[in-house]
Amino acid sequence: MSTPPSSSGPDVTHPAWDPGREIELDPGSPEPLYFQVSRQLHAAIEDGRLPAGARLGNEIDLAANLRLSRPTVRQAIQTLVNQGLLVRRRGVGTQVVRTKVARPLRLSSLFDDLAGLGGKPESVVLANRVEDADAEVAELLEAPDLTRVRRLARIRSTDGEPLALMNNYLPDGVINPADDELRDKGLYQLLRSAGVRLHAAEQHIGARLATEEDAELLDEEPGAALLTVQRTTYDDTGRVVEYGWHVYRASRYTFNLSLTNGPQ
């Protein structure tokens, strides 16, 4: 007796566009074989033949189907991982990811920017508490006499995929958000709703490699590249209303910066 076909929709483990069958190689081309593979995978991702969430076969099978060495296939895949188009997930394999979130540098929260880009921002609240402010925290908030501080820690996701680990200090009493509010709204939205007039921010952008803890929280590999941001935000009276230190997955996130000519 034959088994009826499943009606649960397409299986992203086996995409309709099969790289092992569809990729065409020209050994006589001056273009390296790994680049021919990565170029055709890139094109399939860009035009939707390999949609977000599609999983590629393992490297051994793909190499066998293409009659290539495993290191050649691994190099092709790593090229696209470095470009943020593929990601290697533990227990899942190599998977197509969405286009990077490109965020303009402006005084806005990640939640607001993701919503503005048409995404579905979500948050997991790891910490939301008031605690004693030590000298270092008081210095970060430029308030030497500060004794109590609100500590926030959240994982920000979009469309179900972790994007950033966000940590913040706020002087106690600026806002008193419930966990539900932190899950459903951005920090700047909560500050504005409380009557805080955001005026300016000082921001530093850097990079580092993911620790074991980062990798676990952001669904990355240990040692993956992360973008780092430290931001001090001021209200219209010059008071510091929040200090944040955040890490973003470099495979899924970029900052956009516009430059203009200065005085000649």
Backbone hydrogen bonds, N-H to C=O, Kabsch-Sander energy under -0.5 kcal/mol:
donor,donor_aa,acceptor,acceptor_aa,energy
12,V,10,P,-0.7
14,H,11,D,-1.4
17,W,49,R,-0.7
18,D,16,A,-0.9
21,R,18,D,-1.5
22,E,18,D,-2.9
23,I,19,P,-1.8
29,S,26,D,-1.9
36,Q,32,P,-2.1
37,V,33,L,-2.0
38,S,34,Y,-2.6
39,R,35,F,-2.9
40,Q,36,Q,-1.7
41,L,37,V,-2.3
42,H,38,S,-2.7
43,A,39,R,-2.1
44,A,40,Q,-1.9
45,I,41,L,-2.1
46,E,42,H,-2.5
47,D,43,A,-2.2
48,G,45,I,-0.7
49,R,44,A,-1.0
50,L,44,A,-2.4
53,G,96,V,-2.6
54,A,51,P,-2.2
55,R,12,V,-3.0
56,L,94,T,-2.3
62,L,58,N,-2.5
63,A,59,E,-2.7
64,A,60,I,-2.1
65,N,61,D,-2.7
66,L,62,L,-2.1
67,R,63,A,-0.8
68,L,63,A,-2.6
73,V,69,S,-1.8
74,R,70,R,-2.9
75,Q,71,P,-2.2
76,A,72,T,-1.8
77,I,73,V,-2.4
78,Q,74,R,-2.7
79,T,75,Q,-1.8
80,L,76,A,-1.2
81,V,77,I,-2.1
82,N,78,Q,-2.7
83,Q,79,T,-0.9
84,G,81,V,-1.4
85,L,80,L,-2.5
86,L,80,L,-1.2
87,V,95,Q,-2.2
89,R,87,V,-0.6
89,R,93,G,-2.6
92,V,89,R,-1.8
93,G,89,R,-2.6
95,Q,87,V,-2.8
96,V,54,A,-3.0
97,V,85,L,-2.2
101,V,252,R,-3.2
102,A,100,K,-0.6
103,R,101,V,-0.7
103,R,254,T,-2.8
105,L,256,N,-1.7
106,R,104,P,-1.0
108,S,106,R,-2.0
113,D,109,S,-2.2
114,L,110,L,-2.7
115,A,111,F,-2.3
116,G,112,D,-2.3
117,L,113,D,-1.4
118,G,115,A,-1.4
119,G,114,L,-2.4
122,E,157,S,-2.5
124,V,155,I,-2.0
125,V,123,S,-0.5
126,L,124,V,-0.7
126,L,153,A,-3.0
127,A,153,A,-1.9
129,R,151,R,-2.0
131,E,149,V,-2.8
133,A,147,T,-2.6
134,D,132,D,-0.6
138,A,134,D,-2.4
139,E,135,A,-1.9
140,L,136,E,-2.2
141,L,137,V,-2.1
142,E,139,E,-1.3
143,A,138,A,-2.9
146,L,143,A,-2.2
149,V,131,E,-2.7
150,R,170,L,-3.4
151,R,129,R,-3.4
151,R,149,V,-0.5
152,L,150,R,-0.5
152,L,168,N,-2.7
153,A,127,A,-2.1
154,R,166,M,-2.8
155,I,124,V,-2.3
156,R,154,R,-0.6
156,R,164,A,-2.6
157,S,122,E,-2.8
158,T,161,E,-2.1
159,D,120,K,-1.3
161,E,158,T,-1.7
163,L,156,R,-2.8
164,A,156,R,-1.9
165,L,247,V,-2.5
166,M,154,R,-3.3
166,M,164,A,-0.5
167,N,245,W,-1.0
168,N,152,L,-2.4
169,Y,243,Y,-2.8
170,L,150,R,-2.0
172,D,148,R,-1.6
173,G,175,I,-0.6
174,V,171,P,-1.8
182,L,178,A,-1.8
183,R,179,D,-1.8
184,D,180,D,-1.7
185,K,181,E,-1.9
190,L,186,G,-2.0
191,L,187,L,-2.4
192,R,188,Y,-2.6
193,S,189,Q,-2.2
194,A,190,L,-1.3
195,G,192,R,-1.8
196,V,191,L,-2.4
198,L,196,V,-0.9
199,H,234,Y,-2.9
200,A,234,Y,-1.4
202,E,232,T,-2.5
204,H,230,Q,-2.6
206,G,228,T,-2.7
208,R,226,L,-2.1
210,A,224,A,-2.6
215,A,211,T,-2.7
216,E,212,E,-2.0
217,L,213,E,-2.3
218,L,214,D,-2.8
219,D,215,A,-0.9
220,E,215,A,-1.6
223,G,210,A,-2.4
224,A,221,E,-2.2
226,L,208,R,-2.7
227,L,248,Y,-2.5
228,T,206,G,-2.1
229,V,246,H,-2.3
230,Q,204,H,-2.3
231,R,244,G,-2.6
232,T,202,E,-2.6
233,T,242,E,-2.6
234,Y,200,A,-3.3
235,D,239,R,-2.3
236,D,197,R,-1.4
238,G,235,D,-1.7
241,V,233,T,-2.5
241,V,239,R,-0.5
242,E,233,T,-1.1
243,Y,169,Y,-2.6
244,G,231,R,-2.9
245,W,167,N,-2.1
246,H,229,V,-2.7
247,V,165,L,-2.3
248,Y,227,L,-2.8
249,R,163,L,-2.2
250,A,225,A,-1.6
250,A,248,Y,-0.6
252,R,249,R,-1.6
253,Y,249,R,-0.7
254,T,101,V,-2.7
256,N,103,R,-2.8
